[in-house]
Amino acid sequence: MTSDNGQKPVTIKSIAQELGISFSTVSKALNNNPAIKESTRELVLKKAEEMGYIPNPLAKGLKSNSTKTIAIIFNDIENPVLTYIFKNISIEMEKHGYTTMIFDSQFSERQERANIITALSRQPDFIILEPAKTASSNIELLSDVHKKLILQGARYDLINCHHVYIDYAYGGYAAAKEMLENGHKDCLVITVPLSFPISEQFVLGIERAYKEYGLIFNRSMIKTTPATIENGCEVIQNLWDYDLKKFTLPFTGVLTFDDALAHGVYKAAAQFNLSVPKDISVIGFDDNPFSAFSMPPLSTVHLPKERMAQSCITILTSVLVQQQTNMCIYSLEPYLVKRESVQSINLEV
């Protein structure tokens, strides 16, 4: 709340002094109080604009019990699905006068804790959190605001709050089942750290599919890394024996936690003159819009991002606009989108 030259704070008091009117009159004019004459209100607004006055949402929040802000704490805001959710929430809630803040924890408990503390200091009217870990003291920081909290991703029993739950275990199961049906028993799994709840759920789903086929999935086939194209490529590069020109860890299929990692696999395969799906079959997860146009088009697990965004919006409007108090839990299921990145290696009888 400073002037444009940054030298002196512009306050309601300083506007009142400039105009020679009372503090109360300026305050009421800035807050559109009907008791103030229109001519006075216009005079105050004009002077406030000239002086570079910026309202303090926290100060207003102390009086109105609302800062008209929503804090969203995700783990990878470059992920197209999360970007889509944030964008749609921002657009829809702006219609009700709310501003949306975004924080990126990058799968770090330490960063997540800092983000939560910063968000709470700004007194948002609602918080949406994608936790970085299931059993975390960070979630306990939000216990006092549990009625205005959405936890997204896995299901958490640590706190009674709103949930938008996505069945990542089923997604992992569907992807692994597709690989196994096509003869790929040796599958490499590239995912984010397993301490991230939905990553562990993803792997549990893969193990379930293997169990149904009478097989045991070897967790040594899991490689963890932040979810980027570059990191997906690097995982494959690190497994390549440049002298023998083959992989040190034999596999015919790759299951990835998101499509960015899958595109990294594509990139590395091309570097080694390997073909997808002839030499390596690949299945991603999230259904990035670009995945349908990759060469070949990527088979992937579709995350219902439209329903994820709408579920959050429904909870927000229900509580903030309609003043409802019931807790909401939405359970959403992903599904497999078959394209052209998996080839059967089953022997014909």
FIROTI-871781 format. One record per residue: x, y, z of N, C-alpha, C in turn. Coordinates in steps of 0.001 Angstrom, whole numbers, padded with zeros to 6 digits, always signed. Example, Ala and Ser with C-alpha at 12.3 -4.5 7.8 and 13.67 -1.06 7.14 Angstrom:
<nodes>
+013190-005690+007800+012300-004500+007800+013200-003300+007800
+012850-002250+007080+013670-001060+007140+012900+000030+007870
</nodes>
This chain:
<nodes>
+000841-001173+000000+000000+000000+000000+000888+001238+000000
+001639+001430-001086+002569+002541-001181+002253+003381-002393
+002798+004585-002446+002619+005448-003597+003463+004958-004744
+003214+005498-005941+003921+005024-007120+005427+005238-007005
+005862+006317-006305+007304+006546-006222+007962+005705-005140
+007166+004951-004373+007692+004025-003390+008250+004688-002149
+008103+006043-001999+008700+006753-000887+007818+006784+000351
+006524+006802+000170+005631+007057+001288+004373+006217+001154
+003946+005575+002220+002717+004788+002121+001499+005680+001923
+000637+005237+001023-000614+005969+000791-001696+005256+001586
-002261+005958+002547-003264+005374+003425-004570+006152+003323
-005595+005610+003949-006877+006316+004010-006689+007654+004726
-005835+007631+005742-005577+008852+006505-004929+009930+005641
-003958+009533+004800-003276+010531+003959-004204+011071+002879
-005111+010226+002369-006104+010713+001394-007034+011714+002060
-007451+011415+003285-008332+012315+004034-007662+013659+004269
-006361+013632+004600-005627+014874+004831-005519+015706+003556
-005296+015044+002430-005192+015747+001147-006499+016440+000790
-007609+015768+001081-008922+016307+000713-009529+017187+001800
-008970+017120+003012-009507+017924+004096-010841+017412+004600
-011031+016091+004519-012268+015488+005024-011905+014410+006029
-012884+013822+006655-012617+012872+007731-012168+011508+007208
-011443+010805+008081-011012+009431+007805-012222+008555+007514
-013271+008718+008313-014483+007899+008173-015139+008084+006820
-015162+009325+006338-015793+009613+005043-015020+008937+003911
-013690+009018+003960-012862+008392+002920-013046+006879+002937
-013020+006299+004131-013176+004854+004267-014512+004385+003697
-015580+005107+004032-016900+004732+003538-016996+004890+002024
-016371+005946+001498-016403+006170+000049-015678+005060-000700
-014526+004641-000170-013741+003580-000819-014450+002234-000768
-015331+002071+000219-016058+000816+000374-017491+000900-000138
-017758+001951-000951-019066+002124-001605-020234+002147-000615
-020017+002785+000525-021089+002924+001502-022182+003828+000938
-023448+003398+000906-024527+004189+000317-024804+005491+001059
-024267+005632+002268-024491+006861+003028-023676+008039+002482
-022708+007747+001636-021843+008780+001061-022412+009280-000267
-022425+010599-000452-022915+011184-001688-022056+010719-002864
-022667+010587-004020-021955+010133-005208-020827+011093-005570
-021066+012377-005428-020041+013372-005761-018829+013237-004840
-019089+012947-003562-017993+012751-002601-017233+011473-002912
-017962+010432-003227-017324+009159-003563-016411+009312-004768
-016888+009995-005809-016078+010201-007011-014841+011029-006707
-014994+012020-005835-013862+012854-005450-012794+012026-004741
-013242+011162-003833-012310+010324-003078-011626+009310-003991
-012386+008672-004861-011805+007686-005775-010786+008318-006712
-011079+009522-007167-010154+010219-008066-008854+010544-007349
-008963+011057-006125-007764+011395-005352-006975+010128-005002
-007662+009042-004654-006994+007781-004329-006194+007275-005521
-006791+007391-006712-006092+006944-007927-004883+007819-008207
-005037+009141-008018-003925+010068-008244-002750+009761-007322
-003065+009402-006089-002027+009155-005089-001467+007737-005151
-002078+006870-005981-001589+005494-006115-001982+004605-004959
-003160+004867-004404-003640+004066-003270-003991+002650-003709
-003503+001666-002944-003829+000253-003179-004450-000292-001906
-005685-000797-001974-006325-001332-000762-005548-002500-000186
-005546-002628+001114-004898-003734+001810-005931-004821+002064
-005875-005945+001324-006895-006987+001480-006903-007618+002868
-005715-007657+003528-005675-008254+004849-006375-007369+005862
-006167-006044+005733-006833-005128+006651-008343-005187+006459
-008766-005261+005205-010198-005381+004932-010736-006711+005459
-009895-007736+005352-010328-009048+005796-010584-009110+007291
-009817-008305+008056-010024-008290+009499-011416-007788+009853
-011961-006903+009012-013279-006342+009274-014382-007196+008668
-014162-007660+007442-015219-008389+006734-015131-009897+006925
-014030-010359+007559-013789-011794+007730-013619-012499+006386
-013189-011738+005376-012948-012301+004049-011922-011452+003311
-010903-012129+002739-009918-011430+001917-010199-011608+000429
-011253-012385+000128-011629-012670-001272-010460-013289-002033
-009710-014157-001357-008583-014835-002004-008676-016339-001789
-008119-017087-002732-008047-018546-002668-006595-018940-002914
-006037-019768-002055-004654-020229-002213-004650-021659-002737
-003874-021887-003790-003736-023227-004372-002279-023646-004269
-002030-024803-003645-000669-025302-003456-000541-026639-004168
+000122-026627-005322+000334-027831-006118+001806-028228-006067
+002141-029351-006717+003515-029843-006689+004267-029687-008008
+003605-029359-009054+004288-029180-010341+003389-028340-011230
+003464-027034-011104+002522-026176-011812+002790-026116-013314
+003899-026738-013757+004134-026836-015196+003355-027993-015817
+002849-028880-014981+002039-029991-015471+000771-029436-016114
+000493-029784-017377-000673-029226-018077-002008-029467-017376
-002146-030606-016700-003398-030891-015985-003586-029903-014843
-002534-029679-014057-002631-028748-012935-002801-027311-013416
-002135-026987-014518-002305-025653-015101-003744-025429-015518
-004340-026447-016115-005739-026367-016546-006653-026161-015342
-006432-026933-014284-007275-026828-013088-007165-025433-012483
-005934-024953-012322-005724-023618-011748-006397-022541-012586
-006221-022626-013897-006795-021623-014792-008313-021582-014680
-008941-022744-014679-010405-022786-014638-010960-022325-013294
-010276-022689-012217-010708-022197-010907-010595-020676-010856
-009485-020153-011353-009267-018703-011337-010344-017969-012123
-010659-018480-013300-011656-017822-014156-013035-017851-013513
-013429-019016-013014-014771-019149-012452-014940-018372-011151
-013926-018414-010290-014065-017732-008992-013904-016226-009110
-013250-015762-010181-013157-014322-010406-014543-013724-010624
-015442-014534-011167-016809-014079-011383-017513-013746-010064
-017008-014331-008970-017578-014077-007654-016705-013124-006841
-015714-012514-007510-014870-011516-006855-013647-012062-006151
-013268-013310-006445-012126-013916-005758-010870-013896-006624
-009742-013624-005979-008426-013687-006615-007743-014977-006170
-007036-015621-007092-006418-016916-006807-004900-016806-006771
-004301-017349-005707-002842-017405-005570-002371-018832-005851
-001202-018969-006460-000667-020303-006755+000713-020458-006121
+000943-021627-005524+002234-021965-004922+002678-023315-005478
+003994-023488-005677+004545-024739-006207+005477-025352-005166
+005105-026528-004653+005923-027196-003626+007004-028085-004206
+006899-028437-005509+007924-029251-006180+008240-030543-005419
+007193-031190-004859+007313-032482-004178+008193-032403-002923
+008444-031208-002431+009304-031006-001262+008452-030683-000032
+008601-031486+001034+007871-031209+002279+008283-029866+002865
+009571-029561+002774+010067-028296+003317+009448-027110+002587
+009435-027187+001254+008851-026103+000472+007343-026030+000688
+006709-027198+000811+005276-027228+001063+004946-026531+002381
+005740-026806+003414+005503-026182+004724+005618-024661+004622
+006656-024212+003915+006841-022769+003727+005657-022167+002969
+005177-022892+001956+004036-022407+001172+002776-022311+002029
+002541-023325+002864+001359-023323+003724+001416-022152+004701
+002582-021945+005312+002726-020850+006276+002510-019495+005597
+003081-019343+004400+002896-018092+003666+001435-017890+003293
+000806-018962+002816-000610-018864+002441-001473-018475+003640
-001247-019132+004772-002032-018831+005972-001830-017388+006430
-000617-016862+006246-000346-015487+006661-001145-014475+005844
-001589-014896+004681-002380-014004+003820-003888-014188+004024
-004238-015040+004957-005626-015235+005366-006582-015510+004197
-006281-016514+003381-007187-016822+002263-008512-017358+002758
-009533-017215+001946-010854-017734+002297-010953-019236+002063
-010041-019781+001275-010044-021229+001011-008648-021633+000564
-008281-022877+000869-006990-023422+000435-007235-024755-000271
-006580-024929-001415-006579-026214-002120-005151-026734-002079
-004972-027923-001542-003627-028474-001358-003514-029853-001985
-002460-030040-002757-002062-031364-003241-000863-031775-002386
-001081-032551-001311+000002-032829-000354+001195-033537-000981
+002379-033183-000471+003611-033807-000956+003873-035147-000294
+003187-035413+000823+003391-036676+001534+002134-037007+002315
+001835-038308+002461+000604-038722+003141+000630-038387+004625
+001587-038946+005357+001684-038701+006796+002595-037508+007020
+002014-036342+007060+002820-035134+007132+002279-034172+008173
+003182-033609+008957+002788-032600+009940+002336-031323+009240
+002687-031202+007961+002270-030013+007209+000749-029909+007142
+000093-031042+006936-001368-031034+006838-001979-030578+008159
-001322-030916+009254-001831-030520+010571-001846-029005+010744
-001001-028302+010003-000990-026843+010072-002329-026251+009632
-003089-027045+008870-004342-026560+008303-005563-027011+009099
-005323-027616+010257-006439-028162+011030-007456-027103+011441
-007005-025877+011666-007931-024814+012086-008788-024288+010939
-008402-024605+009700-009170-024122+008539-009735-025296+007747
-009936-026439+008416-010314-027665+007707-011652-027543+006983
-012527-026659+007456-013816-026506+006796-013691-025761+005466
-012564-025106+005278-012315-024371+004036-011010-024851+003413
-010924-026188+003323-009733-026837+002771-010142-027973+001855
-009534-028015+000653-009693-029142-000271-008339-029832-000387
-008319-031141-000134-007127-031933-000413-007365-032676-001723
-006428-032501-002653-006578-033093-003986-005563-034207-004195
-005995-035265-004870-005104-036376-005204-005536-037636-004505
-004720-038102-003556-005055-039307-002785-006039-038950-001669
-006542-039965-000984-007477-039765+000128-006682-039690+001425
-006984-038704+002252-006262-038500+003502-007242-038542+004673
-006947-039397+005654-007812-039529+006820-007316-038704+008004
-006225-037939+007795-005635-037182+008892-006498-036004+009320
-007362-035545+008428-008096-034322+008690-009471-034393+008027
-010471-033892+008701-011835-033882+008176-012029-032636+007316
-011935-032812+006005-012035-031682+005098-012636-032148+003769
-012740-031245+002832-013223-031592+001502-012123-032354+000753
-012533-033292-000106-011580-034069-000901-011988-034111-002369
-010999-034015-003242-011173-034374-004647-010172-035501-004887
-010691-036723-004825-009855-037922-004856-009806-038493-006272
-008595-038767-006755-008410-039388-008062-007769-040759-007844
-008328-041773-008458-007871-043147-008233-006639-043436-009095
-005487-042964-008632-004237-043186-009362-003860-044669-009371
-004290-045396-008353-003999-046837-008326-004676-047529-009505
-005904-047144-009798-006583-047744-010940-005887-047353-012242
-005423-046116-012310-004702-045690-013510-003455-046518-013744
-002681-046747-012666-001488-047589-012784-001853-049011-013164
-002936-049500-012589-003423-050852-012898-003796-050979-014377
-004546-050004-014897-004996-050052-016293-003817-050015-017259
-002816-049192-016936-001636-049088-017806-000835-050384-017794
-000603-050941-016609+000166-052185-016508-000581-053350-017149
-001885-053404-016978-002695-054472-017565-002576-054450-019087
-002576-053248-019672-002431-053125-021128-001075-053666-021574
-000033-053343-020823+001293-053856-021160+001339-055376-021057
+000811-055913-019989+000852-057369-019770+000041-058121-020810
-001098-057554-021190-001917-058200-022225-001186-058272-023552
-000236-057370-023753+000538-057360-024990+001899-058036-024831
+002057-058773-023732+003249-059594-023551+004418-058927-022857
+004264-057684-022396+005376-056948-021783+005416-057204-020278
+006172-058238-019894+006299-058577-018479+007425-057806-017809
+008395-057377-018612+009527-056610-018078+009289-055133-018381
+008677-054456-017432+008340-053040-017618+009140-052155-016671
+009732-051129-017232+010387-050086-016457+009316-049079-016031
+009394-048623-014798+008459-047618-014303+009238-046353-013959
+008860-045238-014563+009482-043950-014265+008430-043072-013599
+008700-042685-012367+007721-041911-011612+008432-040890-010727
+007653-040017-010125+008209-039062-009166+008452-039814-007861
+009169-039227-006894+009468-039949-005652+008239-040602-005023
+008431-041812-004515+007314-042585-003972+006774-042005-002666
+007481-041058-002083+006956-040372-000902+005760-039498-001267
+005659-039152-002560+004501-038406-003039+003325-039372-003122
+002253-039129-002382+001181-040127-002210+000645-040742-003498
+000360-039922-004507-000250-040488-005704+000749-041274-006549
+002038-041031-006348+003058-041832-007020+003058-043247-006459
+002989-043355-005138+002916-044673-004495+001641-045392-004909
+000528-044668-005004-000728-045271-005440-000598-045813-006870
+000049-045052-007724+000304-045447-009113+001037-046791-009158
+002075-046934-008338+002867-048157-008310+002062-049313-007721
+001264-049054-006698+000429-050104-006118-000548-050663-007151
-001042-049807-008015-001918-050270-009084-001196-051165-010065
+000055-050826-010372+000875-051662-011260+001090-053031-010632
+001407-053045-009345+001627-054312-008643+000367-055172-008641
-000775-054535-008527-002040-055278-008548-002237-055990-009886
-001938-055299-010983-002083-055916-012302-001142-057113-012448
+000094-056955-011996+001052-058064-012064+000558-059265-011257
+000009-058977-010074-000483-060053-009210-001598-060820-009889
-002481-060113-010592-003575-060779-011306-003058-061707-012391
-001871-061401-012919-001269-062240-013947-000352-063301-013336
-000385-063414-012017+000439-064430-011354+001902-064064-011330
+002199-062772-011422+003577-062297-011455+003855-061387-010261
+005122-061236-009939+005527-060303-008892+006292-059163-009542
+005829-057945-009329+006526-056795-009891+007744-056469-009040
+008889-056387-009671+010149-056111-008985+010347-054598-008878
+010357-054093-007654+010464-052637-007470+011825-052068-007869
+012770-052936-008165+014047-052439-008683+013871-051880-010094
+012713-052144-010698+012406-051610-012032+011847-050181-011953
+011752-049630-010754+011242-048269-010585+012391-047274-010562
+012278-046237-011345+013232-045131-011339+012458-043851-011014
+012916-043128-009991+012212-041909-009584+012994-040672-009983
+012241-039655-010399+012842-038410-010868+011745-037360-010987
+012072-036082-010889+011059-035057-011152+010485-035214-012554
+009225-034870-012707+008509-035156-013949+008750-034088-015019
+009807-034300-015814+010074-033445-016967+010501-034316-018139
+010417-033774-019336+010881-034494-020522+012367-034811-020387
+013141-033834-019936+014587-034009-019806+014933-035144-018848
+014216-035210-017730+014495-036258-016750+014075-037639-017239
+012974-037705-017970+012566-038980-018552+013604-039493-019526
+014152-038575-020309+015210-038920-021266+016463-039380-020537
+016807-038682-019464+018027-039001-018721+017957-040379-018077
+016795-040765-017589+016645-042097-016986+017005-043177-018005
+016485-043038-019210+016774-044025-020259+018248-043976-020658
+018806-042786-020774+020220-042643-021131+021125-043325-020116
+020761-043182-018830+021595-043769-017772+021558-045295-017755
+020563-045862-018395+020451-047324-018450+021110-047911-019703
+021614-047053-020569+022176-047504-021844+023674-047791-021721
+024076-048957-022157+025494-049319-022224+025997-048922-023605
+026799-047882-023650+027233-047318-024935+028220-048232-025659
+028868-049125-024919+029796-050060-025557+029054-051247-026156
+028162-051823-025362+027417-052985-025828+026195-052610-026664
+025840-051306-026606+024681-050783-027346+023387-051534-026970
+023190-051651-025677+021947-052225-025166+021739-051732-023735
+020564-051969-023205+020251-051505-021859+020829-052447-020806
+021334-051865-019736+021882-052664-018633+020770-053322-017832
+019571-052770-017919+018400-053332-017243+017393-053706-018323
+017229-054991-018614+016365-055389-019729+014896-055018-019483
+014279-054427-020469+012841-054128-020407+012321-053973-021834
+011033-054228-021997+010410-054033-023317+009343-052947-023278
+008896-052601-022066+007863-051579-021926+008226-050571-020855
+007679-049362-020993+007912-048300-020005+006569-047706-019598
+006336-047647-018291+005150-047006-017730+005603-045736-017009
+005020-044593-017343+005457-043343-016728+004329-042676-015956
+004716-041898-014946+003773-041228-014066+003050-040081-014765
+003683-039509-015795+002983-038504-016592+003510-038513-018016
+002855-037770-018888+003202-037805-020306+004538-037129-020589
+004936-036159-019777+006225-035502-019991+007356-036514-019893
+007308-037374-018894+008326-038425-018759+008292-039376-019947
+007092-039685-020434+006958-040575-021596+007592-039948-022835
+007407-038651-023011+008018-037981-024162+009538-037958-024031
+010033-037962-022788+011474-038093-022576+011982-039448-023026
+011176-040484-022804+011526-041830-023275+011590-041840-024797
+010620-041203-025441+010629-041078-026907+011941-040445-027379
+012319-039371-026697+013526-038625-027095+014779-039493-026987
+014908-040206-025868+016077-041066-025672+016083-042214-026675
+014939-042794-026935+014852-043892-027889+015362-043457-029262
+014975-042252-029675+015419-041740-030978+016934-041568-031011
+017516-041159-029876+018973-040978-029816+019718-042296-030016
+019106-043388-029595+019740-044699-029705+019222-045486-030910
+018564-044773-031816+018010-045395-033031+017042-046531-032707
+016312-046356-031622+015274-047315-031247+013915-046748-031620
+012998-047639-031921+011681-047217-032386+010608-047518-031343
+009701-046560-031165+008490-046770-030361+007343-046990-031343
+006641-048118-031278+006672-049160-030249+007453-050418-030648
+008140-050405-031796+008791-051622-032274+009820-052146-031270
+010635-051239-030733+011678-051653-029794+011277-051423-028333
+010538-050375-028080+010084-050052-026721+008621-049625-026775
+007776-050247-025984+006387-049799-025852+006306-048840-024670
+005470-047809-024817+005405-046753-023797+003948-046391-023514
+003628-046230-022229+002316-045706-021821+002540-044580-020825
+001933-043439-021083+002049-042288-020193+000898-042216-019213
+000751-041023-018606-000306-040829-017610-000613-039339-017510
-001806-038971-017825-002451-037652-017673-003145-037203-018958
-002661-037700-020126-003250-037353-021419-003078-035885-021748
-001823-035473-021763-001443-034150-022239-002009-033942-023648
-002581-032771-023955-003167-032543-025280-002223-032833-026448
-000920-032677-026215+000049-032903-027291+000329-034386-027527
-000066-035230-026582+000272-036650-026677-000410-037348-027851
-001572-036841-028235-002282-037432-029381-001558-037132-030692
-000641-036145-030667+000040-035732-031896+001515-036124-031914
+001971-036845-030886+003352-037312-030896+003492-038403-031950
+004723-038766-032269+004974-039787-033292+005709-040959-032669
+005025-042100-032466+003596-042320-032713+002743-041716-031600
+001427-041563-031850+000542-041052-030798+000663-041896-029526
+000779-041223-028392+001072-041885-027123-000174-042478-026473
-000113-043770-026176-001133-044380-025319-000914-043848-023908
-001990-043496-023219-001839-042850-021917-003086-043060-021067
-002947-042789-019788-004096-042823-018882-004648-041408-018782
-005899-041267-019117-006527-039944-019134-006949-039524-017732
-006423-038398-017280-006883-037802-016021-008080-036908-016333
-009181-037051-015605-010376-036245-015890-010225-034813-015372
-009352-034043-016021-009031-032707-015512-010237-031778-015487
-011150-031952-016456-012350-031108-016469-013172-031346-015205
-013346-032623-014845-014133-032960-013650-013372-032606-012373
-012044-032701-012404-011243-032304-011252-011424-030815-010972
-011329-030009-012034-011499-028563-011878-012916-028233-011419
-013909-028866-012065-015299-028567-011735-015638-028994-010313
-015062-030084-009841-015307-030528-008469-014815-029485-007476
-013613-028948-007725-013080-027894-006845-013962-026652-006895
-014387-026274-008100-015222-025081-008258-016560-025260-007546
-017131-026456-007656-018406-026736-006995-018282-026589-005482
-017194-027108-004915-016973-026988-003465-016783-025520-003076
-015978-024804-003842-015702-023397-003538-016968-022548-003562
-017767-022705-004606-018987-021906-004711-020007-022317-003654
-020036-023611-003344-020967-024103-002338-020686-023467-000979
-019395-023399-000616-019028-022881+000699-018946-021361+000718
-018263-020777-000263-018001-019341-000236-019173-018493-000714
-019909-019000-001686-021003-018208-002265-022351-018588-001651
-022606-019892-001557-023902-020359-001061-023916-020595+000447
-022736-020462+001079-022618-020568+002536-023051-021934+003083
-022846-022986+002305-023175-024333+002774-022042-024854+003656
-022359-025762+004557-021374-026220+005540-021049-027713+005448
-021741-028458+004598-021477-029896+004510-020152-030173+003801
-019443-031224+004264-018184-031630+003649-018461-032403+002360
-017668-032145+001344-017860-032788+000033-016662-033667-000300
-016950-034852-000798-015898-035761-001261-016245-036212-002678
-015352-035915-003622-015527-036341-005008-014489-037409-005319
-014932-038529-005866-014039-039618-006236-014077-039790-007748
-012942-039585-008392-012872-039595-009850-011946-040704-010326
-012302-041321-011448-011528-042453-011962-010935-042128-013331
-009625-042312-013497-009014-042137-014813-009301-043336-015701
-008968-043227-016975-009176-044363-017875-008094-044390-018951
-007858-045587-019492-006808-045785-020483-007255-045307-021863
-006387-044554-022526-006611-044138-023911-005596-044887-024773
-006083-045831-025582-005193-046634-026420-004903-045904-027729
-003613-045720-028003-003214-045116-029285-002231-046062-029981
-001029-045592-030267-000147-046416-031112+001245-046639-030533
+001408-046469-029213+002753-046585-028640+003004-047923-027938
+002061-048871-028101+002245-050206-027527+002109-051236-028634
+003083-052134-028714+003050-053202-029717+003057-054551-029019
+002234-055462-029500+002168-056798-028904+003433-057587-029238
+003965-058259-028206+005106-059153-028437+004721-060590-028078
+003421-060830-027977+002944-062192-027721+003264-063089-028903
+003729-064279-028616+004044-065228-029686+002760-065809-030244
+002635-065793-031556+001452-066376-032190+001536-067898-032156
+000419-068533-031828+000369-070002-031761-000085-070547-033097
</nodes>
